[in-house]
Amino acid sequence: MRASWHSPSGTLPDSRLLASVAEFTHHRDIDALDHSLVLSLAELVKVSSVTLCKRGESVQFPVDSVVVCSRDAAGAFVIEAVDPSGEGDPVDTIVRAMEKLEAISEVTPAGLNRLVIPIQREQAATGALMLESDEAMDDVRGLVEGFARIYGNYIALLNESERDKLTGLYNRRSFDRRLQRMLKHRRQRARALAEGKEDRRLVREEGANIFLAILDIDHFKRINDTYGHVYGDEVILMLAQQMRSNFRQSDVLFRFGGEEFVMLLAAHDERTAYTALDRFRQYIASHTFPQVGHVTVSIGYARITESDYPEIVLDRADKALYFAKQNGRDSVHGYETLAESGDLAPVALGSIDLF
């Protein structure tokens, strides 16, 4: 059944509603879009709070991020991003709405009316909107469902713009946001572990550190010159497919352009990261590409922490990659190891030594 909504007089939606839709859909930045959505609903509907939840990627963290719009003591709207808890009220209700793809209306333990509307795309929930109010919200359910559909469609377009057209991997413009999301997930895991809510074995398996790796196809220009760009594109496409098959779902894969790829992967330590990357290098070297035959790759990588600027770590990994290129190609090198051995000198940036 198609949902619809009307102004109090029963006429078509008023200019304020249309202005709200226009306001939140003009954003191209996803964080700004999220903030605008919850603020628009808070201004249109008499509520105590509006919460936007994004679906998580694991059973341990079914809700990945939360943006809340509520009123402060002076009655002004305040928007904040908060880290979701792993279970309990209201997470259980949100997860249930996403799993069933159904709206849920209930009364909270504090006596507030709660309405949870799943945000879905192609028969799967990508998140949910949760509103809490002193008053019943049956008359605004259609409006909220409409906003959820508009948001779901629009966010899908933005996500598509973050994908490389040839390979389907993430592109360069999405790198910073994906990195921050991965670091945030690390913080959640560390906090849950400290509170005894996380299995230490799972943390060890997934890895406590994040490494950034840059992969480059060796002699790619020669491949294009010898076999043509069609076969060159085929090599890039097949390499991207092999990356998806060989790395974990929690690892984030990018194509930065041309024959250059970037990976964000979790690992226990540098040796573990090296083992995973070198295993992939060996796999590619043994793989046969149509018409082209055998192809090799060079990889440079560096550890990344929350205090690092993405550009700095990219530069570190790029220097390790350059070392691999200058020393025979078809190899994997870590920046920290090269710096410690003296093969690469620390790079000074102002008064800071970068290792």
BALOMAR-937770 format. One line per 10 residues: number of its first residue (from 1); for each residue z negated, x negated, y negated of C-alpha. Coordinates in steps of 0.001 Angstrom, whole numbers, plus 524288, in hexadecimal, padded with zeros to 5 digits. Layout:
NUM = Z X Y ~ ...
% end
This chain:
1 = 80000 80000 80000 ~ 803D8 7FA7C 7F2C7 ~ 7F847 7F8A2 7E9B4 ~ 7F94B 7FCF0 7DB99 ~ 7F07C 7FDAE 7CFE1 ~ 7EFF4 80564 7C350 ~ 7E917 804F5 7B66E ~ 7DDA4 80E72 7B4BD ~ 7E6B5 818B2 7AF10 ~ 7EF5D 81861 7BB1B
11 = 7FAD5 81269 7B3D9 ~ 801EB 805CA 7B6DD ~ 7FA14 7F917 7B604 ~ 7F695 7F621 7A7E0 ~ 7FAB8 7EA4F 79FFA ~ 7EDD1 7E35F 7A2A3 ~ 7F07B 7E374 7B140 ~ 7FE5C 7DE91 7AF82 ~ 7F9A8 7D414 7A62A ~ 7EFCD 7CF87 7B05C
21 = 7FA61 7CE4F 7BAB6 ~ 8031D 7C6FC 7B132 ~ 7F7E3 7BDFD 7AD7B ~ 7F431 7B94C 7BAFB ~ 80231 7B82C 7C00E ~ 806B8 7AF36 7B514 ~ 7FE98 7A3FD 7BA82 ~ 8051F 7993F 7C277 ~ 7F880 79227 7C59B ~ 7F190 79842 7D144
31 = 7E3C2 795CF 7CC2F ~ 7E729 79C29 7BF25 ~ 7ED78 7A775 7C67C ~ 7E123 7A991 7CE8B ~ 7D883 7A9BD 7C275 ~ 7E194 7B30D 7BB59 ~ 7E1DD 7BC6D 7C6EC ~ 7D31E 7BE13 7C804 ~ 7D19D 7BF30 7B941 ~ 7DC4F 7C983 7B86E
41 = 7D5C3 7D1E0 7C2CF ~ 7C857 7D00F 7BCAE ~ 7CDAF 7D4EE 7AFB4 ~ 7D490 7E0A4 7B5D2 ~ 7CA16 7E554 7BF42 ~ 7BBB0 7E7BB 7BCB1 ~ 7B5CA 7DDC6 7C601 ~ 7AA97 7D434 7C714 ~ 7B382 7C9BB 7CC87 ~ 7C136 7C6FB 7D196
51 = 7C2F0 7BC83 7DBEE ~ 7CF89 7B66F 7E0EB ~ 7CE91 7AFD7 7EE34 ~ 7D8C9 7A735 7F4B3 ~ 7D9A7 7A6CC 80372 ~ 7D4C0 79A21 80974 ~ 7DB85 791F4 813C5 ~ 7D08C 79134 81DC1 ~ 7C6EC 799C9 824F8 ~ 7BBB1 7922E 81EED
61 = 7C0B9 7951D 8112F ~ 7C7EF 7A239 8119A ~ 7C77E 7A310 802BF ~ 7CD2E 79728 7FC00 ~ 7CACA 7999D 7ED95 ~ 7C475 7A3DA 7E515 ~ 7C69B 7A777 7D6CF ~ 7BCB8 7B0E1 7D0E6 ~ 7BD52 7B85F 7C41D ~ 7B076 7BE95 7BFD6
71 = 7A8E1 7C182 7B375 ~ 79EA2 7B874 7ADD1 ~ 791EE 7BCBC 7A761 ~ 7992D 7BF91 79AB4 ~ 7A32C 7C80D 7A1A0 ~ 7AE72 7BE74 7A044 ~ 7B775 7BBA5 7ABC2 ~ 7B51E 7AEAD 7B284 ~ 7BE6A 7A8F6 7BCA6 ~ 7BA2F 79E80 7C626
81 = 7BF25 79853 7D299 ~ 7B4BF 79781 7DD1A ~ 7B416 79185 7EA99 ~ 7B38A 79C54 7F4D7 ~ 7A8E9 79CE6 7FEFA ~ 7AD5A 79CC3 80D08 ~ 7A758 7A974 81196 ~ 79EEB 7B530 80E1C ~ 7A063 7BF3A 80355 ~ 7AA61 7C0C4 7FD67
91 = 7B2B3 7B6DE 804E7 ~ 7B204 7BECA 81179 ~ 7B750 7CAD4 80A70 ~ 7C243 7C307 8041E ~ 7C631 7BCEE 8111B ~ 7C613 7CA47 817B5 ~ 7CF03 7CFF3 80D3B ~ 7D873 7C480 80EA3 ~ 7D8A7 7C525 81D75 ~ 7DAE7 7D3E4 81DF0
101 = 7E3C5 7D431 811F0 ~ 7DC05 7DFF6 80D6C ~ 7D455 7E32D 80131 ~ 7C59E 7E3FE 80303 ~ 7BC94 7EC26 7FA9D ~ 7ADEB 7EA73 7FC61 ~ 7A0CD 7E9DB 7F58D ~ 79A88 7DC72 7F41D ~ 78C41 7D986 7F773 ~ 789D7 7D989 7E8BB
111 = 78F33 7E761 7E7A2 ~ 79C38 7E40D 7E142 ~ 7A8FC 7EA4A 7E558 ~ 7B210 7E023 7EB2D ~ 7C0CF 7E11F 7ECF3 ~ 7C836 7D68C 7F467 ~ 7D71A 7D6B5 7F440 ~ 7DEB1 7CCEE 7FCA3 ~ 7E9CE 7C54E 7F66F ~ 7F4B4 7C44E 80045
121 = 801F4 7BE46 80215 ~ 80ACB 7C132 80DBB ~ 80064 7C81B 815E3 ~ 7F622 7BD92 813CE ~ 7EADF 7BCEC 80A38 ~ 7EAE5 7B193 800B6 ~ 7DE7F 7B5B1 7F9D2 ~ 7D707 7C14C 7F465 ~ 7D24F 7C798 7E7DF ~ 7C42E 7CC1E 7E783
131 = 7BEC2 7D4EC 7DCDE ~ 7B08A 7D8F4 7DB3C ~ 7AC22 7E3DB 7D239 ~ 7A0FB 7ED28 7CF49 ~ 7AAC4 7F83E 7D072 ~ 7B373 7FD0E 7DB7E ~ 7C101 7F6E0 7DB49 ~ 7C932 8008E 7E306 ~ 7D135 803D3 7D6FF ~ 7D4FA 7F59B 7D459
141 = 7D834 7F19E 7E242 ~ 7E6C6 7F409 7E03E ~ 7E6BC 7EBB9 7D3F8 ~ 7DFFE 7E063 7DAD4 ~ 7E94D 7E161 7E668 ~ 7F4B0 7E0D9 7DCDE ~ 7EF5F 7D495 7D677 ~ 7ED26 7CE94 7E3F1 ~ 7FB5F 7D104 7E7B6 ~ 800A3 7CB8F 7DAF1
151 = 7F7F9 7BF9B 7DC34 ~ 7FBBC 7BD86 7EA7F ~ 80A44 7BE13 7E775 ~ 80909 7B569 7DB85 ~ 80095 7AB1D 7E211 ~ 80A97 7AA67 7ED19 ~ 81512 7A712 7E30D ~ 80C79 79C95 7DD06 ~ 80971 796E1 7EA61 ~ 817EC 796A3 7ED8E
161 = 81A52 78EEF 7E11B ~ 810FE 78493 7E65F ~ 81960 7824B 7F27F ~ 82458 7788A 7F43F ~ 830EA 78027 7F637 ~ 8365D 777A0 80127 ~ 82A59 77516 8098B ~ 820CA 77FE7 80617 ~ 8162C 775B2 803C4 ~ 80E5D 77617 7F728
171 = 814FA 76FD9 7EB64 ~ 80FE4 7666E 7E11F ~ 80BA8 770E5 7D784 ~ 801E6 7767D 7E144 ~ 7FB7E 76971 7E456 ~ 7F002 76978 7DAD7 ~ 7EBBE 77751 7DE30 ~ 7ECC5 77513 7ECE4 ~ 7E506 76887 7EBBC ~ 7DA22 76F4A 7E436
181 = 7D9C7 77A12 7EE71 ~ 7D880 77013 7F953 ~ 7CD87 768FA 7F225 ~ 7C6AF 775F1 7F007 ~ 7C77F 778E2 7FE8A ~ 7C152 76B93 80130 ~ 7B606 76F01 7F828 ~ 7B3FD 77BE8 7FF26 ~ 7B3B3 77524 80C5B ~ 7AA25 76AD8 80773
191 = 7A117 77521 801B2 ~ 7A190 77D70 80DFA ~ 79EB4 77171 8162B ~ 79303 76DFF 80DB8 ~ 78DE6 77BE7 80F12 ~ 78FB3 77BC9 81DCE ~ 79A68 7862D 81D68 ~ 7A542 77D50 8223E ~ 7A7B9 776E7 82F52 ~ 7A725 76817 82DA1
201 = 7B0CE 76677 838BB ~ 7BAFC 76E91 83174 ~ 7B8E6 766A5 8250E ~ 7BAAF 759F5 82C94 ~ 7C710 75F01 832FB ~ 7CD30 76372 82644 ~ 7C88A 757B4 81E71 ~ 7BF60 755B7 8130D ~ 7C8E3 74E51 80A39 ~ 7D5FE 75183 8041D
211 = 7E14C 747F6 8043E ~ 7EDEB 748B1 7FC9E ~ 7F9DA 74323 8036E ~ 80799 74105 7FE33 ~ 81286 740AC 80841 ~ 82026 73B97 8054C ~ 82C20 73BB4 80E1A ~ 83112 72DD1 80FE6 ~ 83F0A 72AE1 80B7E ~ 84166 7391F 80803
221 = 84C39 735AE 7FE5C ~ 8535F 72EFB 80976 ~ 8523F 73B75 8118F ~ 85835 7438B 80691 ~ 862E4 73994 803EC ~ 8666E 73828 81255 ~ 8654F 7460F 81772 ~ 865A9 74E6C 80B26 ~ 85BAC 756D2 8041B ~ 85C63 761C6 80E1E
231 = 856E5 758E6 818AF ~ 84D86 752FB 80ED2 ~ 8480E 76085 80C1A ~ 84748 762F0 81ABB ~ 83EE0 756BF 81C4B ~ 835CE 75B68 81167 ~ 834DA 768FE 81751 ~ 83212 763FC 8250E ~ 827FF 75A56 81FF0 ~ 820EB 76567 818E6
241 = 820F4 76D61 82576 ~ 81B2E 761EC 82CFC ~ 810AA 76051 822A3 ~ 80CBA 76E7E 82477 ~ 80C49 76CC0 83333 ~ 804AD 75FFD 8334F ~ 7FA8C 76233 828B9 ~ 7EFC6 76C4C 8287F ~ 7F03E 77930 82152 ~ 7E536 77465 81890
251 = 7ED88 768D2 8140F ~ 7F5F9 76BDB 80829 ~ 80421 76753 807E9 ~ 80D07 7656F 7FC25 ~ 81AD5 76124 7F956 ~ 81AC2 75A62 7EC2B ~ 8297A 7590E 7EBA5 ~ 8345A 7518D 7F240 ~ 82F4F 74A6B 7FE3F ~ 82122 749CB 7F995
261 = 8164E 751E4 7FFBB ~ 807C5 752A2 7FCCC ~ 7FCB3 7569C 805D8 ~ 7EE8C 75A34 8035B ~ 7E72F 75876 81003 ~ 7D8EE 758DF 813DA ~ 7D3D9 74DB6 81C27 ~ 7C6BD 747F8 8200E ~ 7CA06 73A86 81A87 ~ 7D571 731BE 81704
271 = 7D793 72D6E 8250B ~ 7D8D5 73B9D 82962 ~ 7E27C 73E4C 81E68 ~ 7EA61 7324A 82225 ~ 7EAD0 7366D 8306A ~ 7EFFC 74406 82D0F ~ 7FA42 73ED0 823B7 ~ 7FEC2 733CA 82C8F ~ 7FFC9 73D0F 83814 ~ 8091A 74556 83000
281 = 810C3 73943 82BBD ~ 812A4 73560 839EE ~ 816A8 74330 83D91 ~ 82143 74375 8331D ~ 8262D 735FD 8370B ~ 8280A 73AC9 84503 ~ 82E73 7479C 840FB ~ 83D34 74934 84128 ~ 84345 74FF6 83564 ~ 85095 756AD 83730
291 = 85C05 74DCD 833A8 ~ 85305 7443C 82C99 ~ 84B6C 73F74 8386F ~ 83E86 73897 83603 ~ 83778 73922 828EC ~ 82B2D 73208 824A6 ~ 82120 734FA 81A22 ~ 817A5 72CF4 8120C ~ 80A5F 7325A 80E21 ~ 8002D 72E46 80423
301 = 7F324 73521 802CF ~ 7E657 734DF 7FB3C ~ 7D936 73BA8 7FBBF ~ 7D6C2 745EA 7F155 ~ 7C9B3 74A97 7EC01 ~ 7C5C5 7554D 7E29B ~ 7C466 74B69 7D785 ~ 7D25F 7465C 7D8E9 ~ 7DDAB 74AE1 7D08B ~ 7E915 74F34 7D932
311 = 7F283 7462D 7D1FE ~ 7E9DC 73A6B 7D4D3 ~ 7E94C 73D07 7E35C ~ 7F7E6 73F9D 7E3AD ~ 7F9C1 73258 7DD5A ~ 7F0F6 72BD4 7E775 ~ 7F834 731FD 7F2D0 ~ 8052E 72E9A 7EC72 ~ 80146 72047 7EB8D ~ 7FDCB 7205A 7F9FD
321 = 80AFF 726A8 7FCC7 ~ 811EF 71C50 7F4AA ~ 80AEF 711D1 7FC93 ~ 80FF5 7181E 80914 ~ 81DC6 7186E 80392 ~ 81D16 70A22 7FFAE ~ 817B1 705D4 80CC5 ~ 82147 70AD7 816C7 ~ 8205F 71995 81519 ~ 81D4B 72287 820C1
331 = 80EB1 7206D 81EB6 ~ 80225 7268A 8197F ~ 7F927 71FFC 80F93 ~ 7EC97 7244C 808DC ~ 7E9EF 7207E 7FACA ~ 7DB81 71D68 7FCA6 ~ 7DE32 7146C 8082C ~ 7E8E3 70D4D 800B2 ~ 7E018 70BB5 7F4CF ~ 7D4CD 70685 7FCF1
341 = 7DD95 6FCBB 803DC ~ 7E361 6F802 7F708 ~ 7F128 6FCA4 7FA2F ~ 7F059 705D3 7EE8B ~ 7E8CC 702BF 7E22B ~ 7E038 70D2A 7DBCC ~ 7E6E8 7140D 7D088 ~ 7DF4C 7143F 7C3CF ~ 7DF96 720B5 7BBC0 ~ 7D7CE 71E5C 7AF73
351 = 7CA92 71989 7B403 ~ 7CBC8 71FAD 7C17A ~ 7D004 71823 7CD71 ~ 7D7B9 72097 7D6BE ~ 7D736 71D01 7E501
% end
